[in-house]
Amino acid sequence: MQITSDSFPAYVHRTSRGTHLTNTHLLKGAKRMTINIKSLLLGAAFIAALGLTGCETTADPELKRAERALNEALALGADASASDDYMKAEAMLIEAQELARDNKILEARQMAVEAKVIADDAKNKAQEQAKILEEEAGRLGK
């Protein structure tokens, strides 16, 4: 059985510019809305292509967040009080920057996120150490 516009008179009609779908059956009494099938398919292909390629093409946001976390940890003295975590995060950030330069964006992002987490841990440890030292100084001063 061949499907023609006669088979679906309320939904499909052919013109010199292509085949069109109408929704007059669905929107009773509403203005007739025509959708060109080719336009619909092209739009769907465009959206799918955007989804596959992604919008970000660099790891810059993640690298900046990791660098900011390292700087905050350094400001709190994490290089002395949590040196293992701080040095590990610093090495991971350097590696993430190298991966980004080599256009290995996904790997660079993952490495930068891990570096940020470790830098945050170092910062938290430095804050805890500073709090302990402050409490000790307060007890000795009394």
N, CA and C atoms as an extended XYZ file, in Angstrom:
426
Properties=species:S:1:pos:R:3:atomname:S:1:resname:S:1:resid:I:1 pbc="F F F"
N         0.837       -1.176        0.000 N   MET     1
C         0.000        0.000        0.000 CA  MET     1
C         0.884        1.241        0.000 C   MET     1
N         0.661        2.111       -0.898 N   GLN     2
C         1.435        3.347       -0.999 CA  GLN     2
C         0.719        4.443       -0.227 C   GLN     2
N         1.514        5.171        0.597 N   ILE     3
C         0.939        6.258        1.381 CA  ILE     3
C         1.016        7.534        0.559 C   ILE     3
N        -0.107        8.170        0.390 N   THR     4
C        -0.165        9.428       -0.353 CA  THR     4
C        -0.834       10.475        0.521 C   THR     4
N        -0.850       11.697        0.014 N   SER     5
C        -1.512       12.758        0.773 CA  SER     5
C        -3.010       12.498        0.872 C   SER     5
N        -3.543       11.655       -0.028 N   ASP     6
C        -4.967       11.310        0.040 CA  ASP     6
C        -5.251       10.403        1.237 C   ASP     6
N        -4.230        9.636        1.669 N   SER     7
C        -4.413        8.733        2.802 CA  SER     7
C        -4.572        9.502        4.113 C   SER     7
N        -3.924       10.659        4.227 N   PHE     8
C        -3.972       11.472        5.435 CA  PHE     8
C        -4.332       12.909        5.074 C   PHE     8
N        -5.532       13.157        4.612 N   PRO     9
C        -5.864       14.493        4.123 CA  PRO     9
C        -5.784       15.575        5.192 C   PRO     9
N        -6.004       15.244        6.452 N   ALA    10
C        -5.993       16.270        7.496 CA  ALA    10
C        -4.572       16.616        7.932 C   ALA    10
N        -3.594       15.762        7.636 N   TYR    11
C        -2.255       15.965        8.157 CA  TYR    11
C        -1.199       16.292        7.106 C   TYR    11
N        -1.304       15.736        5.914 N   VAL    12
C        -0.250       15.871        4.919 CA  VAL    12
C        -0.809       16.520        3.659 C   VAL    12
N        -0.067       17.478        3.141 N   HIS    13
C        -0.417       17.991        1.831 CA  HIS    13
C         0.863       18.328        1.079 C   HIS    13
N         0.793       18.168       -0.227 N   ARG    14
C         1.961       18.415       -1.070 CA  ARG    14
C         1.759       19.717       -1.828 C   ARG    14
N         2.864       20.470       -1.895 N   THR    15
C         2.846       21.704       -2.670 CA  THR    15
C         4.048       21.676       -3.587 C   THR    15
N         4.205       22.724       -4.383 N   SER    16
C         5.362       22.789       -5.272 CA  SER    16
C         6.658       22.952       -4.477 C   SER    16
N         6.556       23.371       -3.207 N   ARG    17
C         7.748       23.579       -2.385 CA  ARG    17
C         8.027       22.417       -1.439 C   ARG    17
N         7.280       21.341       -1.491 N   GLY    18
C         7.566       20.176       -0.664 CA  GLY    18
C         6.348       19.637        0.040 C   GLY    18
N         6.590       18.625        0.865 N   THR    19
C         5.532       17.982        1.626 CA  THR    19
C         5.442       18.666        2.984 C   THR    19
N         4.222       18.922        3.427 N   HIS    20
C         4.014       19.639        4.677 CA  HIS    20
C         3.080       18.856        5.591 C   HIS    20
N         3.295       19.033        6.879 N   LEU    21
C         2.391       18.482        7.886 CA  LEU    21
C         1.558       19.625        8.432 C   LEU    21
N         0.298       19.344        8.685 N   THR    22
C        -0.541       20.358        9.328 CA  THR    22
C        -1.108       19.770       10.609 C   THR    22
N        -1.399       20.628       11.544 N   ASN    23
C        -1.929       20.161       12.823 CA  ASN    23
C        -3.357       20.646       13.044 C   ASN    23
N        -4.105       20.831       11.963 N   THR    24
C        -5.462       21.347       12.113 CA  THR    24
C        -6.325       20.387       12.918 C   THR    24
N        -6.041       19.091       12.822 N   HIS    25
C        -6.816       18.108       13.577 CA  HIS    25
C        -6.524       18.252       15.075 C   HIS    25
N        -5.273       18.560       15.438 N   LEU    26
C        -4.875       18.651       16.836 CA  LEU    26
C        -5.260       19.988       17.462 C   LEU    26
N        -5.240       21.056       16.697 N   LEU    27
C        -5.532       22.387       17.225 CA  LEU    27
C        -6.883       22.860       16.708 C   LEU    27
N        -7.918       22.190       17.085 N   LYS    28
C        -9.248       22.497       16.566 CA  LYS    28
C        -9.565       23.979       16.730 C   LYS    28
N        -9.876       24.618       15.655 N   GLY    29
C       -10.244       26.014       15.668 CA  GLY    29
C        -9.069       26.971       15.693 C   GLY    29
N        -7.861       26.483       15.919 N   ALA    30
C        -6.688       27.354       15.973 CA  ALA    30
C        -6.197       27.622       14.554 C   ALA    30
N        -5.358       28.613       14.443 N   LYS    31
C        -4.795       28.958       13.141 CA  LYS    31
C        -4.008       27.771       12.598 C   LYS    31
N        -4.137       27.504       11.327 N   ARG    32
C        -3.443       26.386       10.701 CA  ARG    32
C        -1.949       26.638       10.744 C   ARG    32
N        -1.231       25.663       11.268 N   MET    33
C         0.215       25.779       11.384 CA  MET    33
C         0.844       24.733       10.470 C   MET    33
N         1.741       25.167        9.627 N   THR    34
C         2.383       24.264        8.689 CA  THR    34
C         3.854       24.123        9.041 C   THR    34
N         4.326       22.899        9.060 N   ILE    35
C         5.728       22.623        9.346 CA  ILE    35
C         6.323       21.929        8.137 C   ILE    35
N         7.368       22.477        7.627 N   ASN    36
C         8.046       21.866        6.498 CA  ASN    36
C         8.895       20.711        7.025 C   ASN    36
N         8.706       19.535        6.486 N   ILE    37
C         9.411       18.340        6.967 CA  ILE    37
C        10.924       18.491        6.829 C   ILE    37
N        11.381       19.065        5.745 N   LYS    38
C        12.827       19.243        5.564 CA  LYS    38
C        13.401       20.155        6.643 C   LYS    38
N        12.704       21.222        6.958 N   SER    39
C        13.169       22.139        8.004 CA  SER    39
C        13.209       21.443        9.358 C   SER    39
N        12.220       20.629        9.605 N   LEU    40
C        12.170       19.885       10.852 CA  LEU    40
C        13.359       18.935       10.977 C   LEU    40
N        13.662       18.218        9.918 N   LEU    41
C        14.791       17.288        9.924 CA  LEU    41
C        16.127       18.021       10.042 C   LEU    41
N        16.268       19.142        9.345 N   LEU    42
C        17.502       19.914        9.439 CA  LEU    42
C        17.698       20.465       10.847 C   LEU    42
N        16.635       20.939       11.459 N   GLY    43
C        16.718       21.438       12.831 CA  GLY    43
C        17.114       20.348       13.806 C   GLY    43
N        16.536       19.165       13.648 N   ALA    44
C        16.877       18.036       14.524 CA  ALA    44
C        18.335       17.635       14.340 C   ALA    44
N        18.812       17.645       13.100 N   ALA    45
C        20.216       17.297       12.839 CA  ALA    45
C        21.155       18.323       13.458 C   ALA    45
N        20.789       19.591       13.382 N   PHE    46
C        21.610       20.649       13.968 CA  PHE    46
C        21.709       20.505       15.485 C   PHE    46
N        20.584       20.248       16.133 N   ILE    47
C        20.574       20.076       17.586 CA  ILE    47
C        21.378       18.847       17.986 C   ILE    47
N        21.258       17.774       17.229 N   ALA    48
C        22.033       16.561       17.523 CA  ALA    48
C        23.529       16.823       17.361 C   ALA    48
N        23.903       17.586       16.347 N   ALA    49
C        25.324       17.896       16.138 CA  ALA    49
C        25.868       18.735       17.284 C   ALA    49
N        25.092       19.678       17.777 N   LEU    50
C        25.523       20.479       18.926 CA  LEU    50
C        25.711       19.606       20.153 C   LEU    50
N        24.804       18.669       20.337 N   GLY    51
C        24.908       17.776       21.486 CA  GLY    51
C        26.121       16.878       21.428 C   GLY    51
N        26.486       16.434       20.238 N   LEU    52
C        27.635       15.541       20.096 CA  LEU    52
C        28.959       16.273       20.232 C   LEU    52
N        29.039       17.479       19.719 N   THR    53
C        30.313       18.194       19.767 CA  THR    53
C        30.524       18.909       21.084 C   THR    53
N        29.460       19.278       21.765 N   GLY    54
C        29.599       20.019       23.017 CA  GLY    54
C        29.864       21.479       22.734 C   GLY    54
N        29.679       22.300       23.738 N   CYS    55
C        29.840       23.737       23.550 CA  CYS    55
C        31.237       24.215       23.923 C   CYS    55
N        31.827       23.619       24.948 N   GLU    56
C        33.153       24.039       25.389 CA  GLU    56
C        34.220       23.328       24.568 C   GLU    56
N        35.197       24.069       24.124 N   THR    57
C        36.290       23.471       23.363 CA  THR    57
C        37.616       23.646       24.079 C   THR    57
N        37.590       24.172       25.304 N   THR    58
C        38.809       24.334       26.081 CA  THR    58
C        38.561       23.854       27.507 C   THR    58
N        39.647       23.692       28.237 N   ALA    59
C        39.562       23.301       29.646 CA  ALA    59
C        39.821       24.509       30.543 C   ALA    59
N        39.775       25.705       29.979 N   ASP    60
C        40.113       26.917       30.725 CA  ASP    60
C        39.312       27.111       32.017 C   ASP    60
N        37.990       26.922       32.025 N   PRO    61
C        37.259       27.140       33.284 CA  PRO    61
C        37.742       26.222       34.415 C   PRO    61
N        37.951       24.953       34.093 N   GLU    62
C        38.404       24.007       35.109 CA  GLU    62
C        39.823       24.328       35.563 C   GLU    62
N        40.677       24.709       34.613 N   LEU    63
C        42.056       25.057       34.961 CA  LEU    63
C        42.093       26.287       35.865 C   LEU    63
N        41.256       27.273       35.571 N   LYS    64
C        41.219       28.482       36.401 CA  LYS    64
C        40.711       28.185       37.805 C   LYS    64
N        39.685       27.320       37.908 N   ARG    65
C        39.178       26.960       39.230 CA  ARG    65
C        40.240       26.231       40.051 C   ARG    65
N        40.965       25.329       39.413 N   ALA    66
C        42.013       24.587       40.119 CA  ALA    66
C        43.141       25.524       40.542 C   ALA    66
N        43.517       26.453       39.667 N   GLU    67
C        44.573       27.401       40.003 CA  GLU    67
C        44.143       28.318       41.152 C   GLU    67
N        42.880       28.752       41.129 N   ARG    68
C        42.359       29.594       42.205 CA  ARG    68
C        42.375       28.834       43.540 C   ARG    68
N        41.991       27.559       43.512 N   ALA    69
C        41.995       26.746       44.737 CA  ALA    69
C        43.423       26.580       45.260 C   ALA    69
N        44.378       26.386       44.361 N   LEU    70
C        45.777       26.278       44.777 CA  LEU    70
C        46.270       27.580       45.400 C   LEU    70
N        45.925       28.703       44.808 N   ASN    71
C        46.338       30.007       45.348 CA  ASN    71
C        45.732       30.251       46.730 C   ASN    71
N        44.455       29.859       46.908 N   GLU    72
C        43.819       30.012       48.216 CA  GLU    72
C        44.497       29.127       49.258 C   GLU    72
N        44.844       27.905       48.855 N   ALA    73
C        45.531       26.991       49.771 CA  ALA    73
C        46.900       27.537       50.140 C   ALA    73
N        47.597       28.090       49.169 N   LEU    74
C        48.921       28.669       49.426 CA  LEU    74
C        48.809       29.852       50.378 C   LEU    74
N        47.796       30.667       50.218 N   ALA    75
C        47.601       31.832       51.084 CA  ALA    75
C        47.369       31.420       52.536 C   ALA    75
N        46.813       30.218       52.729 N   LEU    76
C        46.576       29.729       54.089 CA  LEU    76
C        47.749       28.912       54.633 C   LEU    76
N        48.804       28.803       53.851 N   GLY    77
C        49.987       28.085       54.298 CA  GLY    77
C        49.918       26.591       54.087 C   GLY    77
N        49.123       26.154       53.131 N   ALA    78
C        48.983       24.724       52.875 CA  ALA    78
C        50.271       24.104       52.359 C   ALA    78
N        51.151       24.923       51.780 N   ASP    79
C        52.418       24.375       51.301 CA  ASP    79
C        53.282       23.887       52.454 C   ASP    79
N        53.040       24.401       53.660 N   ALA    80
C        53.794       23.963       54.842 CA  ALA    80
C        53.005       22.965       55.680 C   ALA    80
N        51.717       23.237       55.914 N   SER    81
C        50.931       22.393       56.817 CA  SER    81
C        50.307       21.175       56.146 C   SER    81
N        50.084       21.234       54.862 N   ALA    82
C        49.520       20.100       54.113 CA  ALA    82
C        50.315       19.934       52.823 C   ALA    82
N        51.629       19.828       52.987 N   SER    83
C        52.517       19.884       51.827 CA  SER    83
C        52.285       18.746       50.838 C   SER    83
N        51.967       17.545       51.314 N   ASP    84
C        51.749       16.426       50.392 CA  ASP    84
C        50.576       16.699       49.454 C   ASP    84
N        49.456       17.109       50.032 N   ASP    85
C        48.279       17.407       49.209 CA  ASP    85
C        48.539       18.599       48.291 C   ASP    85
N        49.159       19.625       48.827 N   TYR    86
C        49.412       20.822       48.029 CA  TYR    86
C        50.309       20.494       46.839 C   TYR    86
N        51.400       19.755       47.098 N   MET    87
C        52.331       19.422       46.013 CA  MET    87
C        51.682       18.503       44.977 C   MET    87
N        50.837       17.569       45.439 N   LYS    88
C        50.136       16.687       44.509 CA  LYS    88
C        49.186       17.490       43.622 C   LYS    88
N        48.441       18.408       44.217 N   ALA    89
C        47.506       19.239       43.450 CA  ALA    89
C        48.256       20.124       42.460 C   ALA    89
N        49.382       20.663       42.885 N   GLU    90
C        50.184       21.505       41.997 CA  GLU    90
C        50.712       20.714       40.806 C   GLU    90
N        51.185       19.490       41.060 N   ALA    91
C        51.677       18.632       39.974 CA  ALA    91
C        50.543       18.252       39.021 C   ALA    91
N        49.364       17.985       39.581 N   MET    92
C        48.221       17.641       38.733 CA  MET    92
C        47.781       18.816       37.877 C   MET    92
N        47.841       20.021       38.430 N   LEU    93
C        47.484       21.206       37.650 CA  LEU    93
C        48.456       21.403       36.499 C   LEU    93
N        49.729       21.228       36.758 N   ILE    94
C        50.734       21.359       35.694 CA  ILE    94
C        50.482       20.321       34.602 C   ILE    94
N        50.177       19.092       35.010 N   GLU    95
C        49.886       18.046       34.026 CA  GLU    95
C        48.624       18.372       33.233 C   GLU    95
N        47.599       18.909       33.907 N   ALA    96
C        46.360       19.291       33.219 CA  ALA    96
C        46.624       20.391       32.200 C   ALA    96
N        47.482       21.349       32.540 N   GLN    97
C        47.827       22.417       31.602 CA  GLN    97
C        48.554       21.847       30.381 C   GLN    97
N        49.423       20.869       30.599 N   GLU    98
C        50.117       20.237       29.472 CA  GLU    98
C        49.139       19.465       28.588 C   GLU    98
N        48.198       18.763       29.214 N   LEU    99
C        47.182       18.040       28.437 CA  LEU    99
C        46.344       19.012       27.607 C   LEU    99
N        46.019       20.146       28.175 N   ALA   100
C        45.229       21.150       27.447 CA  ALA   100
C        46.021       21.695       26.258 C   ALA   100
N        47.321       21.900       26.452 N   ARG   101
C        48.152       22.374       25.334 CA  ARG   101
C        48.228       21.342       24.216 C   ARG   101
N        48.139       20.056       24.584 N   ASP   102
C        48.171       18.977       23.593 CA  ASP   102
C        46.790       18.670       23.014 C   ASP   102
N        45.811       19.535       23.306 N   ASN   103
C        44.421       19.390       22.842 CA  ASN   103
C        43.751       18.119       23.341 C   ASN   103
N        44.150       17.643       24.494 N   LYS   104
C        43.473       16.521       25.147 CA  LYS   104
C        42.545       17.138       26.197 C   LYS   104
N        41.490       17.763       25.693 N   ILE   105
C        40.628       18.614       26.506 CA  ILE   105
C        39.910       17.826       27.603 C   ILE   105
N        39.325       16.692       27.263 N   LEU   106
C        38.586       15.920       28.258 CA  LEU   106
C        39.498       15.473       29.398 C   LEU   106
N        40.681       14.972       29.061 N   GLU   107
C        41.633       14.538       30.083 CA  GLU   107
C        42.100       15.725       30.923 C   GLU   107
N        42.316       16.865       30.270 N   ALA   108
C        42.744       18.071       30.986 CA  ALA   108
C        41.676       18.524       31.974 C   ALA   108
N        40.422       18.476       31.552 N   ARG   109
C        39.332       18.867       32.448 CA  ARG   109
C        39.275       17.961       33.667 C   ARG   109
N        39.350       16.645       33.418 N   GLN   110
C        39.281       15.693       34.522 CA  GLN   110
C        40.438       15.897       35.495 C   GLN   110
N        41.634       16.098       34.963 N   MET   111
C        42.806       16.292       35.809 CA  MET   111
C        42.685       17.592       36.602 C   MET   111
N        42.175       18.645       35.974 N   ALA   112
C        42.016       19.932       36.657 CA  ALA   112
C        40.985       19.835       37.779 C   ALA   112
N        39.908       19.107       37.546 N   VAL   113
C        38.889       18.933       38.587 CA  VAL   113
C        39.473       18.165       39.773 C   VAL   113
N        40.241       17.122       39.480 N   GLU   114
C        40.891       16.370       40.559 CA  GLU   114
C        41.886       17.250       41.313 C   GLU   114
N        42.636       18.068       40.593 N   ALA   115
C        43.594       18.974       41.238 CA  ALA   115
C        42.869       19.953       42.156 C   ALA   115
N        41.714       20.443       41.719 N   LYS   116
C        40.948       21.374       42.551 CA  LYS   116
C        40.476       20.699       43.834 C   LYS   116
N        39.999       19.471       43.727 N   VAL   117
C        39.519       18.743       44.906 CA  VAL   117
C        40.653       18.554       45.904 C   VAL   117
N        41.818       18.176       45.412 N   ILE   118
C        42.962       17.959       46.303 CA  ILE   118
C        43.441       19.287       46.889 C   ILE   118
N        43.427       20.351       46.091 N   ALA   119
C        43.810       21.673       46.602 CA  ALA   119
C        42.829       22.137       47.675 C   ALA   119
N        41.540       21.853       47.491 N   ASP   120
C        40.549       22.192       48.518 CA  ASP   120
C        40.809       21.408       49.800 C   ASP   120
N        41.189       20.138       49.658 N   ASP   121
C        41.541       19.341       50.837 CA  ASP   121
C        42.737       19.947       51.561 C   ASP   121
N        43.746       20.354       50.794 N   ALA   122
C        44.932       20.979       51.394 CA  ALA   122
C        44.547       22.274       52.104 C   ALA   122
N        43.660       23.039       51.494 N   LYS   123
C        43.199       24.292       52.108 CA  LYS   123
C        42.476       24.021       53.414 C   LYS   123
N        41.598       22.996       53.416 N   ASN   124
C        40.865       22.641       54.636 CA  ASN   124
C        41.817       22.178       55.734 C   ASN   124
N        42.819       21.392       55.358 N   LYS   125
C        43.800       20.934       56.344 CA  LYS   125
C        44.589       22.114       56.903 C   LYS   125
N        44.938       23.059       56.046 N   ALA   126
C        45.672       24.248       56.497 CA  ALA   126
C        44.807       25.078       57.446 C   ALA   126
N        43.510       25.182       57.165 N   GLN   127
C        42.606       25.917       58.055 CA  GLN   127
C        42.494       25.224       59.410 C   GLN   127
N        42.391       23.906       59.383 N   GLU   128
C        42.320       23.154       60.633 CA  GLU   128
C        43.607       23.330       61.444 C   GLU   128
N        44.743       23.265       60.760 N   GLN   129
C        46.036       23.428       61.432 CA  GLN   129
C        46.146       24.828       62.035 C   GLN   129
N        45.700       25.832       61.294 N   ALA   130
C        45.749       27.205       61.810 CA  ALA   130
C        44.840       27.354       63.024 C   ALA   130
N        43.689       26.700       63.005 N   LYS   131
C        42.768       26.762       64.136 CA  LYS   131
C        43.381       26.102       65.372 C   LYS   131
N        44.026       24.967       65.173 N   ILE   132
C        44.675       24.267       66.290 CA  ILE   132
C        45.791       25.122       66.879 C   ILE   132
N        46.593       25.705       66.010 N   LEU   133
C        47.681       26.562       66.484 CA  LEU   133
C        47.153       27.781       67.233 C   LEU   133
N        46.051       28.334       66.751 N   GLU   134
C        45.430       29.492       67.405 CA  GLU   134
C        44.919       29.122       68.794 C   GLU   134
N        44.312       27.933       68.919 N   GLU   135
C        43.824       27.459       70.210 CA  GLU   135
C        44.981       27.220       71.185 C   GLU   135
N        46.062       26.641       70.675 N   GLU   136
C        47.247       26.410       71.515 CA  GLU   136
C        47.840       27.723       71.996 C   GLU   136
N        47.913       28.686       71.085 N   ALA   137
C        48.454       29.993       71.456 CA  ALA   137
C        47.560       30.662       72.504 C   ALA   137
N        46.273       30.490       72.394 N   GLY   138
C        45.329       31.053       73.364 CA  GLY   138
C        45.486       30.409       74.727 C   GLY   138
N        45.714       29.110       74.760 N   ARG   139
C        45.904       28.415       76.038 CA  ARG   139
C        47.220       28.800       76.698 C   ARG   139
N        48.255       28.966       75.892 N   LEU   140
C        49.553       29.349       76.434 CA  LEU   140
C        49.548       30.791       76.928 C   LEU   140
N        48.742       31.633       76.305 N   GLY   141
C        48.678       33.037       76.688 CA  GLY   141
C        47.918       33.272       77.967 C   GLY   141
N        47.113       32.336       78.427 N   LYS   142
C        46.292       32.530       79.639 CA  LYS   142
C        47.035       32.190       80.882 C   LYS   142
